């Protein structure tokens, strides 16, 4: 039994040895591939050089990968060839790892040393790359940061350089020598750039000087070393702003004088944009207004000279430019330009002096007019600006904590005095429930509590934040009231906001001006929409009065509609109003004439009454007032209702005498109504027909008369003698050389 167990154990041991031997054996193909990989790693590690500092991170990675490869393949060490490769690679890794480990903590310094060497050779770009690598590895490499600051100064990036130098002094714990070096560079930067800007100003290169001074100004706001003189910088910035404006004007004038309208137009736009950004520092004179008018006039003249059919796109582009530039001046000037453009495009309404006068004499109305001191930008989209302001100040489901609100400021602003700090958070609570009066009252308490200079400054900043937020919220509410049609509430809120701004002396605050400017114009746009709706309602009222033949009331409503105006940006469509005015002109004139004619009845002069009534009827027929449902009793009917045939004959004779032939025919028609036959009036009909055909009249009037007669009498045999004579003589008249067409 023991022998059996012994043999079994020997068999198991042999099997294990066999498996181990199998696991460590390699096929020829596997062995070849493994040797190739060893060779690659040996070649890579052999290439490591202490001169390639920039490759240190790569070398570390290569050594790590090679070491990992050795661990994975040490089990094949029984193979002599593999063993040789493995020992060679291990030896290389050990040697080069010592080099890499030595260089790694010194890489930043080595990069800096290399950069300094390159700078001495004038290779600035390469040196910059090495300095960047130095600070990437070690951000607090003071000398590398110092050299980068010098480079920033050389490229005109004053703020970047000074920020970097300030950061070195305040956060990197420099030595006394290093600190003095940084401060000296800052002083040098200030002096050098200020002198350079002053030199540029003397040369009239205001734009270049402005860029340098703007950088210095940004630095001055953060300068704690007392190097920067902010008052001198600001004074020269103002000189540059005025100089740039004057340069714009001069260049635009030169472009105009050379006939370069496109160049002049571009400069006008740039100038306007510059004015909007620097309005506080500029005294914009009439020269800008004159230039705009000159360029717009040039565009309109150019558009008139271009044949519309051939170059419609070019013409439209020029008119669009004229429209954009005229908007810079706005008001009556813009309105006149728009009318001229509309006329050139064929979309202008027929001029009506009376309506034009009514509209012109009516005052423009709007919040942006009542509070014009806030309106300093008329080109930007007020709706888009309002959306930005709401994001900054107005809380909503998607914007629970607006970034410029007092709620945010209260968490960031920490007062030295605990009581003052508590008042800030109390203010926040009142602002969140829109109790502005209480919020300002709490701030007043905070102001009284503030003893330290820092606390006073913090309170002043919180006041500013609060007034801005209250302004935005109240104006937003006013806009909502206008949307609801509640102008009384909107008026009250806007006035209340203006009083608040004035009470806290913030009318010059650029943020307040931006908020008010945007909301006033946005509200006026909504008011404009409401006024357009009012005009549209009046259109329906006017039509209703026309249908009732109440033309006086219709005219009164038309005049009322023409007096409706918004602010200077409000473009109301009164096309239908003007069309209705033209529609009622003749009916209204007819009504007025009829009133005068009816007064003659009181005088007892019957003949004169009928003579004037015949003129009235001719006016009615010529203007086709019957098609407009204007009520009119025909002359024939009135005469026949008298039952006096002698009067009818007398009136017909008088109408012929005064060459009122159409009225004379109708007077004869009264005899028809009284029972006379056509033959009884044959002689009179022929006489009137002949006289009417030969009557000297304008060609168009003659044609229109022919149409009226044909429509009225062609199917009435009672007037056959008149009609036949009229036709015959018209033909005869044509043969004599006058072109009168008869249908």
C-alpha positions in Angstrom: 0.0 0.0 0.0 2.8 2.4 0.9 4.5 1.6 -2.5 1.3 2.5 -4.3 1.1 5.8 -2.6 4.8 6.5 -3.3 4.3 5.8 -7.0 1.2 8.0 -7.2 3.1 10.9 -5.5 6.0 10.5 -8.0 3.5 10.6 -10.9 1.9 13.8 -9.7 5.3 15.5 -9.1 6.4 14.5 -12.7 3.1 15.9 -14.0 3.6 19.3 -12.2 7.2 19.6 -13.5 5.9 18.8 -17.0 3.3 21.6 -16.7 5.8 24.2 -15.4 8.2 23.3 -18.2 5.4 23.8 -20.7 4.3 27.1 -19.2 7.8 28.5 -19.6 8.4 27.3 -23.1 7.9 29.6 -26.1 7.2 28.9 -29.8 9.7 30.3 -32.3 7.2 32.9 -33.4 6.4 34.0 -29.9 10.1 34.2 -29.0 10.8 36.3 -32.1 8.0 38.8 -31.3 9.1 39.0 -27.7 12.7 39.8 -28.7 11.5 42.5 -31.1 9.6 44.2 -28.2 12.6 44.0 -25.9 14.7 45.6 -28.7 12.1 48.5 -29.0 12.2 49.2 -25.3 16.1 49.0 -25.3 16.2 51.4 -28.2 13.8 53.8 -26.5 15.5 53.8 -23.1 18.9 54.2 -24.8 17.7 57.4 -26.5 17.1 59.1 -23.1 19.3 62.2 -23.0 19.9 64.7 -20.1 20.0 67.5 -22.7 16.4 67.0 -23.7 14.8 68.6 -20.6 11.5 69.0 -22.4 11.3 65.2 -22.7 11.5 64.4 -19.0 7.8 63.6 -18.7 8.0 61.4 -21.7 11.1 59.6 -20.4 9.3 58.9 -17.1 6.4 57.3 -19.0 8.8 55.3 -21.2 10.7 54.0 -18.2 7.5 53.1 -16.4 6.2 51.1 -19.5 9.6 49.3 -19.9 9.6 48.3 -16.2 6.1 47.0 -16.5 7.1 45.0 -19.6 10.0 43.3 -17.6 7.6 42.3 -14.8 5.3 40.7 -17.3 8.0 38.7 -19.1 10.5 37.7 -16.3 9.0 34.2 -16.4 10.8 33.6 -19.7 14.2 34.2 -18.1 15.1 30.5 -18.5 15.6 31.2 -22.2 19.2 32.4 -22.6 18.4 34.9 -25.4 15.4 36.4 -23.5 17.5 36.5 -20.3 20.2 38.5 -22.1 17.7 41.1 -23.4 16.0 41.3 -20.0 19.3 42.0 -18.2 20.3 44.6 -20.8 16.9 46.4 -20.5 17.1 46.3 -16.6 20.5 47.9 -16.7 19.4 50.7 -19.0 16.3 51.4 -16.9 18.4 51.7 -13.7 20.9 54.1 -15.3 18.4 56.4 -17.0 15.9 56.4 -14.1 18.6 58.0 -12.0 19.0 60.7 -14.6 15.2 61.3 -14.9 14.8 61.3 -11.1 17.5 63.8 -10.8 16.2 66.1 -13.5 12.5 65.9 -12.6 12.5 68.2 -9.5 14.9 70.5 -11.3 13.1 70.7 -14.6 11.5 74.1 -14.0 14.8 75.6 -13.2 16.5 74.0 -16.2 13.7 75.2 -18.5 14.2 78.7 -17.1 18.0 78.5 -17.6 17.5 77.3 -21.2 15.0 80.2 -21.8 17.5 82.8 -20.5 20.2 81.4 -22.8 17.8 81.6 -25.8 16.9 85.2 -24.8 20.5 86.2 -24.9 20.6 84.8 -28.4 17.5 86.9 -29.4 15.3 83.8 -29.8 12.3 85.1 -28.0 9.7 82.7 -29.3 11.6 79.6 -28.3 12.5 81.2 -25.0 8.8 81.9 -24.4 7.9 78.3 -24.9 10.5 77.2 -22.4 9.3 79.7 -19.8 5.8 78.4 -20.3 7.1 74.9 -19.6 8.9 76.1 -16.5 5.8 77.6 -14.9 3.6 74.7 -16.0 5.8 72.4 -14.0 6.3 74.9 -11.1 3.8 77.8 -11.1 5.7 79.6 -8.4 8.9 79.7 -10.3 9.4 83.4 -9.5 12.1 84.2 -12.1 10.3 82.4 -14.9 7.1 84.3 -14.0 9.2 87.5 -13.9 10.6 86.9 -17.4 7.1 86.2 -18.7 5.9 89.5 -17.3 8.7 91.3 -19.1 7.6 89.6 -22.3 4.0 90.7 -21.7 5.1 94.3 -21.3 7.1 94.1 -24.5 4.0 93.0 -26.4 1.9 95.8 -24.8 -0.1 93.5 -22.4 0.3 95.8 -19.5 -2.5 94.5 -17.3 -1.4 90.9 -17.8 2.2 91.8 -16.9 1.3 93.8 -13.8 -1.3 91.3 -12.6 1.4 88.6 -12.9 3.9 90.8 -11.0 1.4 91.6 -8.3 0.6 87.9 -8.0 4.4 87.1 -7.5 4.7 89.7 -4.8 1.5 88.8 -2.9 1.3 85.0 -3.2 4.8 83.5 -4.1 6.7 84.7 -1.1 9.6 86.2 -3.0 12.9 87.2 -1.4 13.5 90.9 -0.8 15.6 91.1 -3.9 13.0 89.4 -6.0 10.2 91.6 -4.7 12.3 94.8 -5.4 12.9 93.4 -8.9 9.2 93.0 -9.6 8.3 96.4 -8.1 11.0 98.1 -10.2 9.6 96.4 -13.4 6.1 97.6 -12.5 7.4 101.2 -12.0 9.3 100.9 -15.3 6.2 99.6 -17.1 4.1 102.5 -15.8 6.6 105.2 -16.7 7.5 103.7 -20.1 3.9 103.2 -21.2 2.7 106.5 -19.9 5.4 108.3 -21.8 4.7 106.3 -24.9 1.0 107.2 -24.7 1.8 110.9 -24.3 4.1 110.8 -27.3 1.4 109.1 -29.4 -1.1 111.8 -28.3 1.3 114.5 -29.5 1.5 112.7 -32.8 -2.3 112.6 -33.1 -2.3 108.8 -32.8 -5.1 108.8 -30.3 -6.4 105.3 -30.9 -3.0 103.7 -30.1 -2.5 105.9 -27.1 -6.0 105.0 -25.9 -5.2 101.3 -26.0 -2.1 101.8 -23.8 -3.9 104.1 -21.4 -6.9 101.7 -21.0 -4.4 99.0 -20.0 -2.8 101.4 -17.5 -6.3 102.4 -16.2 -7.2 98.7 -15.6 -4.0 98.3 -13.6 -4.5 101.5 -11.6 -7.8 100.2 -10.3 -5.9 97.3 -8.7 -2.6 98.9 -7.9 -1.8 98.7 -4.2 1.8 99.8 -4.5 1.2 103.5 -5.2 3.0 103.4 -8.5 0.1 104.3 -10.7 -1.3 107.8 -11.0 -4.9 107.2 -11.9 -5.9 110.8 -12.3 -3.2 111.5 -14.9 -4.2 108.3 -16.8 -8.0 109.2 -16.8 -7.3 112.8 -18.0 -5.3 111.5 -21.0 -7.9 108.9 -21.7 -10.5 111.7 -22.1 -8.1 113.5 -24.4 -7.8 110.4 -26.5 -11.6 109.8 -26.6 -12.1 113.3 -27.9 -9.3 112.9 -30.4 -10.6 109.6 -31.7 -14.0 111.2 -32.2 -12.5 114.2 -34.1 -10.4 111.8 -36.2 -13.6 109.9 -37.1 -15.3 113.1 -38.2 -12.3 114.3 -40.2 -11.8 111.0 -42.0 -15.6 110.8 -42.8 -15.4 114.3 -44.2 -12.5 113.4 -46.4 -14.3 110.3 -47.7 -17.4 112.4 -48.5 -15.2 115.0 -50.3 -13.7 112.2 -52.5 -17.1 110.8 -53.2 -16.4 107.6 -51.3 -19.9 107.2 -49.8 -19.4 103.6 -48.8 -16.3 104.4 -46.8 -18.0 107.5 -45.3 -21.1 105.3 -44.3 -18.9 102.8 -42.6 -17.1 105.5 -40.6 -20.4 107.0 -39.6 -21.4 103.7 -38.2 -18.1 103.3 -36.4 -18.4 106.8 -35.0 -21.9 106.2 -33.8 -20.8 103.0 -32.0 -17.9 104.9 -30.5 -20.2 107.7 -29.3 -22.5 105.1 -27.6 -19.6 103.5 -25.8 -18.0 106.8 -24.7 -20.9 109.1 -24.4 -20.1 110.4 -21.0 -16.6 111.6 -22.1 -17.7 113.1 -25.4 -19.3 116.4 -26.3 -21.0 115.3 -29.5 -21.5 118.5 -31.6 -23.6 119.2 -34.7 -20.8 118.1 -37.0 -21.8 114.5 -36.5 -25.4 115.3 -37.3 -24.4 117.2 -40.4 -22.2 114.3 -41.6 -25.0 111.8 -41.1 -27.4 114.0 -43.1 -24.8 114.5 -45.9 -24.1 110.7 -46.2 -27.9 109.8 -46.1 -28.5 112.5 -48.8 -25.7 111.1 -50.9 -27.2 107.6 -50.6 -30.7 108.8 -51.6 -29.3 110.7 -54.6 -27.3 107.6 -55.6 -30.4 105.5 -55.3 -32.4 107.9 -57.6 -29.7 107.6 -60.3 -29.8 103.8 -60.4 -32.4 102.3 -62.9 -34.7 100.3 -60.6 -35.4 97.5 -63.0 -31.8 96.7 -63.8 -30.1 97.1 -60.4 -32.9 96.6 -57.9 -30.7 94.8 -55.4 -28.0 97.5 -55.5 -30.7 100.2 -55.1 -32.3 98.4 -52.2 -29.0 98.0 -50.5 -28.3 101.7 -50.7 -31.7 102.6 -49.4 -31.3 100.2 -46.5 -28.0 101.9 -45.6 -29.7 105.3 -45.7 -32.5 104.0 -43.4 -30.0 102.6 -40.9 -28.0 105.9 -40.8 -31.1 108.1 -40.5 -32.1 106.0 -37.4 -29.0 107.5 -35.6 -30.7 110.9 -35.6 -34.3 109.7 -35.3 -37.2 112.1 -34.9 -38.6 114.1 -37.7 -35.5 113.8 -39.8 -35.7 110.0 -39.8 -39.5 110.2 -40.5 -38.8 112.4 -43.6 -36.1 110.0 -44.8 -38.4 107.0 -44.4 -41.1 108.8 -46.5 -38.6 109.6 -49.2 -37.3 106.0 -49.2 -40.9 104.7 -49.4 -41.6 107.0 -52.3 -38.5 105.7 -54.1 -39.6 102.1 -53.5 -43.1 102.9 -54.7 -44.7 102.2 -51.3 -45.4 105.8 -50.3 -49.0 106.9 -49.7 -50.4 109.7 -51.9 -49.6 112.8 -50.0 -52.5 114.5 -48.3 -51.5 118.0 -47.1 -54.3 118.1 -44.5 -53.5 114.7 -43.0 -49.8 115.3 -43.2 -50.3 118.6 -41.3 -52.5 116.9 -38.6 -49.9 114.1 -38.1 -46.9 116.5 -38.1 -48.5 118.9 -35.5 -49.4 116.0 -33.2 -46.7 115.5 -30.5 -44.7 112.3 -30.3 -45.6 110.5 -27.0 -43.6 107.9 -25.1 -41.7 107.1 -21.9 -38.4 107.5 -23.8 -39.4 111.1 -24.6 -40.7 111.9 -21.1 -37.4 110.5 -19.6 -35.1 111.3 -22.5 -32.1 111.8 -20.2 -31.8 108.0 -20.0 -32.1 107.3 -23.7 -28.5 107.2 -25.0 -28.8 104.2 -27.4 -31.5 104.0 -30.1 -30.0 101.3 -32.4 -29.6 98.2 -30.2 -32.6 95.9 -29.7 -34.3 96.9 -26.5 -36.0 93.5 -26.2 -32.6 91.7 -26.3 -31.1 94.1 -23.8 -34.1 93.6 -21.5 -33.6 89.8 -21.6 -30.0 90.3 -20.5 -31.1 92.7 -17.6 -33.7 90.2 -16.5 -31.1 87.5 -16.3 -29.0 89.8 -14.2 -31.7 91.1 -11.8 -35.1 89.3 -12.1 -35.6 86.0 -10.3 -37.6 83.3 -12.0 -38.0 79.5 -11.9 -35.0 79.1 -14.2 -33.0 82.0 -12.6 -33.5 81.7 -8.9 -30.5 83.7 -7.9 -29.8 86.5 -10.5 -26.0 87.2 -10.6 -26.3 91.0 -10.0 -28.9 90.9 -7.3 -28.6 92.0 -3.7 -29.1 88.3 -2.7 -25.8 87.4 -4.4 -24.0 90.6 -3.2 -25.1 89.9 0.4 -23.3 86.5 0.4 -20.1 88.0 -1.1 -19.8 91.3 0.7 -18.5 90.8 4.2 -18.5 93.8 6.5 -16.0 94.1 9.4 -18.7 95.0 11.8 -21.0 92.1 12.6 -24.1 94.3 12.9 -23.5 95.9 9.5 -23.1 92.4 8.0 -26.4 91.3 9.6 -28.1 94.4 8.0 -26.9 93.3 4.6 -28.6 89.9 5.0 -31.7 91.6 6.4 -31.7 93.9 3.3 -31.6 90.7 1.1 -34.7 89.3 2.8 -36.7 92.5 2.2 -35.5 92.7 -1.5 -36.6 89.1 -2.1 -40.2 90.0 -1.0 -40.1 93.2 -3.0 -40.4 95.5 0.0 -38.0 98.0 -1.3 -38.7 100.8 1.1 -37.9 98.6 4.1 -34.8 97.3 2.3 -33.5 100.9 1.9 -34.4 101.7 5.4 -32.3 98.8 6.7 -29.4 100.0 4.5 -29.7 103.4 6.1 -29.3 101.8 9.5 -26.3 99.9 8.2 -24.9 103.2 7.0 -25.3 104.7 10.5 -23.6 101.7 12.1 -20.6 101.8 9.7 -17.6 103.3 11.5 -14.7 101.8 9.6 -13.8 103.0 6.1 -14.1 99.4 4.8 -17.7 99.1 6.1 -18.7 102.5 4.7 -17.4 101.4 1.3 -19.3 98.0 1.6 -22.6 99.9 2.5 -22.1 102.2 -0.5 -21.7 99.2 -2.8 -24.8 97.5 -1.4 -26.8 100.7 -1.9 -25.7 100.8 -5.5 -26.7 97.1 -6.0 -30.0 97.7 -4.3 -30.9 100.8 -6.4 -30.0 98.9 -9.6 -32.1 95.9 -8.7 -35.1 98.0 -7.6 -34.8 99.9 -10.9 -34.8 96.7 -13.0 -37.7 95.1 -11.0 -39.9 98.2 -11.1 -39.3 98.8 -14.8 -40.0 95.1 -15.5 -43.3 95.5 -13.6 -44.1 98.7 -15.6 -43.5 96.8 -18.8 -46.0 94.1 -17.6 -48.6 96.7 -16.8 -48.3 98.1 -20.3 -48.8 94.6 -21.7 -52.0 94.5 -19.7 -53.1 97.9 -21.0 -52.8 99.5 -17.5 -50.9 102.7 -18.5 -51.8 104.4 -15.2 -50.0 101.9 -13.1 -47.1 101.9 -15.6 -46.8 105.7 -15.4 -46.8 105.6 -11.6 -44.0 103.0 -11.5 -41.8 104.7 -14.0 -42.2 108.0 -12.2 -41.5 106.3 -8.9 -38.3 104.8 -10.3 -37.1 108.1 -11.7 -37.7 109.7 -8.2 -35.6 106.9 -6.6 -32.7 107.3 -9.0 -32.7 111.1 -8.5 -33.0 110.8 -4.7 -29.8 108.6 -4.6 -27.9 110.7 -7.2 -27.6 107.8 -9.6 -28.7 109.4 -12.9 -25.1 109.2 -14.2 -24.7 105.5 -13.2 -24.0 103.7 -16.4 -25.8 100.5 -15.3 -28.9 102.5 -14.3 -28.8 104.4 -17.6 -28.5 101.0 -19.5 -31.5 99.5 -17.5 -33.7 102.6 -18.0 -32.7 103.1 -21.6 -33.5 99.4 -22.5 -36.8 99.3 -20.6 -38.1 102.7 -21.7 -37.6 101.8 -25.3 -39.0 98.2 -24.8 -42.1 99.6 -23.0 -42.5 102.2 -25.8 -42.4 99.4 -28.4 -45.3 97.7 -26.5 -47.1 101.1 -26.3 -46.6 101.4 -30.1 -48.3 98.0 -30.6 -51.2 99.2 -28.5 -51.5 102.4 -30.5 -51.5 100.4 -33.7 -54.3 98.3 -32.3 -56.2 101.6 -31.4 -55.8 102.7 -35.0 -57.0 99.4 -36.3 -60.2 99.7 -34.2 -60.7 103.2 -35.5 -60.6 101.9 -39.0 -63.6 99.7 -38.3 -65.4 102.6 -36.7 -64.8 104.8 -39.7 -66.1 102.2 -42.1 -69.2 101.8 -40.0 -69.9 105.6 -40.2 -69.2 105.6 -43.9 -71.9 102.9 -44.3 -74.3 105.1 -42.4 -73.4 108.1 -44.7 -72.2 109.9 -41.6 -69.1 111.3 -43.3 -68.5 114.1 -40.8 -68.0 111.7 -38.0 -65.9 109.5 -40.2 -63.7 112.5 -40.9 -63.4 113.3 -37.2 -62.3 109.7 -36.5 -59.8 109.9 -39.3 -58.3 113.1 -37.9 -58.2 111.5 -34.5 -56.3 108.5 -35.9 -53.8 110.7 -37.6 -53.0 112.4 -34.2 -52.1 109.1 -32.6 -48.3 108.9 -32.3 -45.8 107.0 -30.2 -42.2 107.8 -29.5 -39.7 108.6 -32.3 -39.0 104.9 -32.9 -42.7 104.1 -33.3 -43.7 103.4 -36.9 -47.5 103.3 -37.1 -49.2 101.9 -40.2 -51.9 104.5 -41.2 -52.3 103.2 -44.7 -55.9 102.2 -44.2 -56.7 105.6 -42.6 -55.3 107.5 -45.5 -57.2 105.2 -48.0 -60.4 105.9 -46.1 -59.7 109.6 -46.2 -59.4 109.4 -49.9 -62.6 107.3 -50.0 -64.7 109.9 -48.2 -63.2 113.0 -49.8 -65.9 113.1 -52.6 -68.8 111.9 -50.4 -67.9 114.5 -47.8 -67.6 117.3 -50.4 -71.0 116.1 -51.8 -72.6 116.4 -48.3 -71.1 119.9 -47.8 -72.3 121.0 -51.3 -75.8 119.6 -50.7 -76.1 121.5 -47.4 -75.3 124.8 -49.3 -77.7 123.9 -52.1 -80.5 123.1 -49.6 -80.1 126.5 -48.1 -81.2 128.0 -51.4 -84.7 126.7 -50.8 -85.1 129.1 -47.9 -84.4 132.0 -50.3 -87.3 131.1 -52.6 -85.1 131.2 -55.7 -86.3 127.9 -57.3 -84.4 128.3 -60.6 -81.1 128.9 -58.9 -81.8 125.9 -56.5 -82.3 123.5 -59.5 -79.3 124.9 -61.4 -77.1 124.3 -58.3 -78.7 120.9 -57.8 -77.9 119.9 -61.3 -74.2 120.7 -60.6 -74.4 118.6 -57.5 -75.8 115.7 -59.4 -73.1 116.0 -62.0 -70.5 115.8 -59.2 -72.3 112.8 -57.8 -72.3 111.0 -61.2 -68.7 111.9 -62.1 -67.4 110.5 -58.8 -69.6 107.5 -58.9 -70.8 108.1 -55.4 -73.7 105.7 -56.1 -71.2 102.9 -55.9 -70.3 104.0 -52.4 -74.0 103.9 -51.3 -74.1 107.7 -50.9 -77.8 108.7 -50.8 -78.9 111.1 -53.5 -82.4 112.0 -54.8 -82.2 112.5 -58.6 -83.0 115.9 -60.2 -85.6 114.2 -62.4 -87.4 112.8 -59.3 -87.5 116.2 -57.5 -88.8 118.0 -60.6 -91.4 115.3 -61.3 -92.6 115.4 -57.7 -93.5 119.1 -58.1 -96.0 118.1 -60.8 -95.1 121.3 -62.7 -94.3 120.5 -66.3 -93.7 124.2 -67.1 -91.1 124.3 -64.3 -89.3 121.3 -65.8 -89.1 122.9 -69.3 -87.9 126.2 -67.7 -85.2 124.4 -65.7 -84.1 122.5 -68.8 -83.8 125.7 -70.8 -81.8 127.4 -68.1 -79.5 124.4 -67.8 -78.9 124.5 -71.5 -78.2 128.2 -71.3 -75.5 127.6 -68.6 -74.1 124.6 -70.6 -75.2 122.0 -68.0 -76.3 119.6 -70.6 -76.5 116.4 -68.5 -78.7 118.2 -66.0 -80.8 119.4 -68.9 -81.4 115.9 -70.2 -82.5 114.9 -66.7 -84.9 117.9 -66.5 -86.5 116.6 -69.7 -86.7 113.2 -68.0 -89.0 114.8 -65.5 -91.5 115.2 -68.4 -91.3 111.5 -69.0 -92.2 110.9 -65.4 -95.1 113.3 -65.9 -96.5 111.3 -68.8 -95.0 113.0 -71.9 -94.1 111.0 -74.9 -90.5 111.1 -76.4 -91.8 112.8 -79.5 -93.1 115.7 -77.5 -89.5 116.5 -76.5 -87.8 115.5 -79.9 -86.6 119.0 -80.8 -85.2 119.7 -77.3 -83.5 116.3 -77.2 -81.7 116.8 -80.5 -80.6 120.2 -79.6 -79.1 119.1 -76.2 -77.4 116.0 -77.9 -75.8 118.3 -80.6 -74.6 120.9 -78.1 -73.2 118.2 -75.7 -71.2 116.5 -78.5 -69.6 119.7 -79.6 -68.9 121.1 -76.1 -65.2 121.9 -75.7 -63.9 119.6 -72.9 -60.8 117.8 -71.9 -60.4 114.5 -73.8 -60.6 112.3 -70.6 -63.7 114.1 -69.4 -65.3 113.7 -72.8 -64.6 109.9 -72.7 -66.0 109.6 -69.2 -69.1 111.6 -70.2 -69.6 109.2 -73.1 -69.5 106.2 -70.8 -72.0 107.8 -68.4 -74.4 108.6 -71.2 -74.1 105.1 -72.7 -74.7 103.5 -69.3 -77.7 105.7 -68.5 -79.6 106.0 -71.7 -78.7 103.2 -74.1 -81.6 101.0 -73.0 -84.2 103.8 -72.6 -86.0 104.5 -75.9 -87.6 107.6 -74.5 -84.2 109.4 -75.0 -83.6 107.9 -78.4 -83.6 111.3 -80.2 -81.0 112.7 -77.8 -78.8 109.6 -77.9 -78.9 109.3 -81.8 -78.0 113.0 -82.2 -75.2 112.8 -79.6 -73.6 109.7 -81.3 -73.8 111.2 -84.8 -72.2 114.4 -83.8 -69.5 112.7 -81.8 -68.5 110.7 -84.9 -68.6 113.9 -86.9 -66.5 115.6 -84.3 -63.9 112.7 -84.5 -63.7 113.1 -88.3 -62.9 116.7 -87.8 -59.7 115.6 -86.1 -60.5 115.1 -82.4 -59.9 111.6 -80.9 -62.9 110.9 -78.8 -63.8 107.2 -78.3 -67.4 106.3 -77.8 -68.8 103.0 -76.7 
